[in-house]
Amino acid sequence: MRWDGQRVSGDAGSADASVLPGMERGVLAAMPGHLRSVRTPEFAGVVFHEVLAKSALNRVPASSSMPFSWTVNPYRGCSHACVYCFARGSHRYLDMDAGRDFDSQIVVKTNVAEVLGRELSRPSWAGELVALGTNTDPYQRAEGRYRLMPGIIGALATARTPLSILTKGTLLRRDLPLLADASERTSVSLAMSIAIGDDDLQQSVEPGTPTTRARLETVAAATAAGLECDVFAMPILPGLTDEPEQLDRLLRDISEAGARSVVYGALHLRTHVKPWFFEWLEQYDRSLVPRYRALYPGAASQAPREYRGDLAGRIRPLLRKYGLERRPGAGGRTGRRASAPTERPDMVPGAPTLF
């Protein structure tokens, strides 16, 4: 496993057993940096692997087109269990599979806020934008137990470092007061991922996530707190969520929730995700399998240009209709906000950095 340089002072057995009940000697128990692996009845079928991280800031490859250079990922793996998630491949760097393991074997960097604070205090730190939620969701269910985000937000605010958060998690509402305070010191950018209006489909393809309605209410809560919130309508699923009536209804609901703008994109289906996605599609609607095989043949991960052009022709008039177009140069509360294109097929290029 790729856990080079991890070190823990003391004995793994000395970890505070009060954090989560049910000590378990798991697959990571012998790894340097590993504190313990635990289960809890609140998270049936999920194992949390608590580790000490040697670093918090991850540098985005210089070749990337992303509008940020740094990320922080407090968790590895995600109980949202979205079948299309491009980040599934990151679990292969832990010698785990990109399917069930990604959904149920969650690595928790228990000291991430402390390490981040030290890194941001270095004289060499230039105060560049730090993005959260670019790999796995920082507001997945585990955050309700571990509460890593308040410390991360606090460290970034203290260092006056601009931050952005992309999430499906309604637990974001807990930290809105902290984020509002942070926005008085630095730029704060929020985005909620909302792409599926049909409740049954949403719970099938994203079984561990809050409902679409709950996420829309979170957008409204952020707006009420004085924080502008964008929406990522990604991924649009061919034959499932891309009809004009579906898109119109979704964008209308997003507009009524008070979102500032919408970033959209067709399904991006990486090779290592395809087995899990097609297994789901076979069960959900087998008739669509041939179409998806044709749209994403072999190692192709991006929908064909023709399809993407057709999707743009449907959705862009709706963005104008509901006032959800990305405004070039739009600023957050401090007027310093990273811009983003209207369509982004993927959030994180290249291999992920673990710690």
N, C-alpha and C positions, 0 to 999 in steps of 0.2 A: 504493500500500500504506500501511497505517496504522502507520508506525514513527516518528511524530513525536517529536522531541526526542532521538533516539538520536545519540550521538556517540562516536567512537573516536579516541584519541590515537595518532598514528603511522600507519603504512601497513599496509593489510590484508595485503600480501604479507609483512610481518614477523612474522606469527603463527607460533608454534612449530609446525613441521611434524611434531613427534614425537607429538602428541596422537592423531592418526589418520592413517594413510597415504593417499595418493591424492588430492592437492589437486584440487578440481573447481570451476571457475567456474560456479556455479549460478544459479538464477533470482533469488536474493537478493543477488548479488554487488555490485550497485550501491547497496544500501540502507545508509543511515547506521546504524552500530552493528553491521553485519555484518562478521565477521572473515574467514570462509571457509566454503566448502561442500565436504564431503569424503565419499568413499565408502570402504568397507573390505570385504574379502572375508568378514569375520565377520558382516556384515549385508548379505547379498545383496539388491540392489534398493532399499536404503534410502540416502537422502542426509541427512547431518547438516549443518544450517546453524548454525554457531557464532556467537553474538551476544553483545554486551555489553548487559546490561539497565540501564536508568536507575533502575528501582525493582524491589523484590521483593514487597513487601506489596500485595495487591489488596483494596480494600474491597468487601464485599458490599453490594448496594443495601439501603437502610434499609427498603424495603418487603418484603424477603425474610423468609420464615418460618424460615430456617435458624438453627440454634442456635450460630452463630458469625458474627463480623463481618469476619474477615480470612482471606485465603487466600494461599498461595504455590504457584506453578506453575513448577517448574524446567524443564519441557519443554512444547512446544506440538506437537500431533500425537502419535500413539501407535502403536507397532509391534505392540501387542496385536491391532489390526485387528478388534475386536469389531464385528460388522455392525450392531448395534443402538445403538451408543454415541451418546448425546445430545450429546457434546462435539464431534462432527464439524463442527458448524456454526462452531466457533471458527476453523477454517482459512479460512473465507470472509473473515475479517478480514485475512488475509494474501494475498488474491486468489488463493487456491488452492481446489481443489474439496474437497468433504466426503467423497469416496470414496478413491480410490487415493492422492491427495496426502496426506490425513490419515494414512494408514497408513505412508507411505514418505518423506515430507518432514518431518523432525523438527527443530524449532528447539530449540537447546540454549543456555540462558542460563548461559554459562560462569562468570560472576562473581556468580551469584545469592547465594551464601553470604556473600560479602564485602559486597555491597550490603545484604543483610538485617541483618547485624551492625551496620552504620551506622544503619539505620533503627530498630532496636530500642534503640540507645543514646541516642536522642533523649530529652530530658526530657519531651516531650509523649507519649511512648509509655506507654499505660496498662496494658500487660500483659494484653490481652484474648486469648482463645483464637484460635490460628492453625490453620487446617485445611489439610492437604495431601492430594492425591488427589481433589479435588472436581471437577476438569476432566479432565486427563489423568494417567495413573498415574506417580507419582514413582519407582516401582520397575519401570518397563518395562526392556527389555533394555539400552537405552543407558546406564542407571545403572551397570551393571557396568563400563563403560569410563570414564565421566565422573566418577563418585563425587561427585556434588553433595550427596547427602543427609547424609553425615556432617557436612559443614560447616553445613548448615541446622539439623540437630539440635543441633549444638554451639552455634550462635548463639542458638537459642531457649532452650536450657538455661542458658546464661550469663546471659541476660536474665530468667530465671525466668518465661518465657512459656509458658502451657499450650499443648499441641499435640495435634492428632489426625491420624491417618494412615489413609486408606482405600486399599487396594491389592488387586490380583490377583497381585502379584509376589512370588515366593518369595525374591527377593534381600533382602527384609526381614530374613531370618534373619541376614545379615551384620551388621546394625546393632543386633541385640537387646542386646548388651552396652552400646552407647552409649545406647540407649533406657532400659535399666534404670538406668544412672547418671543419666540426665536425670530419671527419675521420682523420684529422691531430692531434686530441686530444684524440680520443678514437676509439674503433672498431665500424664500421657501417656495418650492414648486410642488404641487400635489396633483396626482392623477389617479383616477379609479378605472380599473379595467371592467368594462361592461360591453359585452358583444352579443348576448343571446337574450332575446325577449321572451321566448317560450319557456315556461317554468319546467315542464317535464324534460325537455331537451337539455336545459341548463343543468339540472340536477343529475342527468345521466352523464353528460360529458365533463362536468366539473363537480363531482359528487361531494367533495369536501369543502366547498365554498359557500359563503352566504348567498342568499337568493338575490336575484336581480333587483327586486324591490328594496331589499335591505341596503344594497349598494347605492341605489339612487337616493335613498334617504340619507346615506352618509355624504354623498355629494351635496345635498341640500344643507346638511349640518355644517359642513366645511364652509360653504358660502355664507351661512348665517354667522359663522365665527369670524368672518372677514377675510377668509382665505380663498382665493380663486382656485377652482379645481377643474382640470381638464379630464376628458374621458378618452381612454384607448378602446375603441371598438375593434378589438383584435382578439382572436382571428374571426374573420367572416368565413363561414363554412359553405362551400359550394353545394347547392341543392338543398341546403338545410336552413340557412339564415340569410340568403342573399336575394330573395325576391323583393321587388320594389315596395310592396306593402309591408313586409317585415322590416325593412330598413327604415321606412317612413315612421312606422310605429315606434321603433327603438329610438330614433333620433328625436322624435317628438317628446318621448318620456325623458330623455337625457336633457333636452332643452328646458322642460318644465321643472326639472330638478335644480336648475340654475348653473349647469356646467358652462364654462367659458368657451370651450372649443372641443372638437373631436379629432383624434388621430385614428385612422382606420388602416386596415391591411387584410389581405386574403390569408388564409391558412398557410403557414410556413411549416412544412413537414420534413424534418430532418430524418436521415436514414435510420438512426438509432431509435427514433420515436415511432417509425412506421409500424413495426410489429404490434405495439401496444394500441396504436390508433386503429389499425385495421381489425384487430381482435374485437375492439369495441364496436366498430362500424358493422361488422358481420352480425353482431347481436342486435344492434339498434335498427339498421335498415340495410339488409343484404343487397337490395336492388341497386344501391349507390356504389357498391364496391367496384364494379367495372369502370364507372366514371372516374372515381378517385384514382384507380390504377392508371388510367389514361392521363389524368392531370398531373400525377406525381410518379412518373415511371422511373424505375431503376433508382439511381442516386439523386434524382431531381428533388429539390426541396421547395422550390418556389413555384407557384402556380404559373402557367404559361402567360406570356405577355398579352395574348389576345383576351384571356379571361380577366386579367387585371385591368386592361383597358375598358372592357365591358363593365366591370364593377365600378370603376371610376366614373363612367358615364351615368351610372344609376345613382351613385351616392353623392357626388359633388353638387348636383342641383338641390339635393335635400339638405346638405350642409348650408348652402346659401339660404334656403327657405327658412331654416330654423336659426340662422345666425350663429352657426357653430364652426365656421371656417377659422382656421388658424390665422391669427393676425400677425404679420411680420413685425418683429420688434416689440410685441406685447410684453409688458413688464409685470412683475409681481408687486408685492406691497412695497418693496424697496427699489423697484425699477431695474433690477438686475436678474434676468431670467433667461435661461438657455432656451433658444428657439428649437423647434423640431419640425421636420417636414410633415406634410399631411398624411403621407403613407410611409410606414416603416415596417418592412417585412420581418425584421428580427431585432431584438434588443441588445444582444450581447454577441459580438463576433469572436471567433477564436476560442481556444480552450480556456476554461475558467481557471482562476487562481483559487486555490483552496484556502489558504490561511495567510 
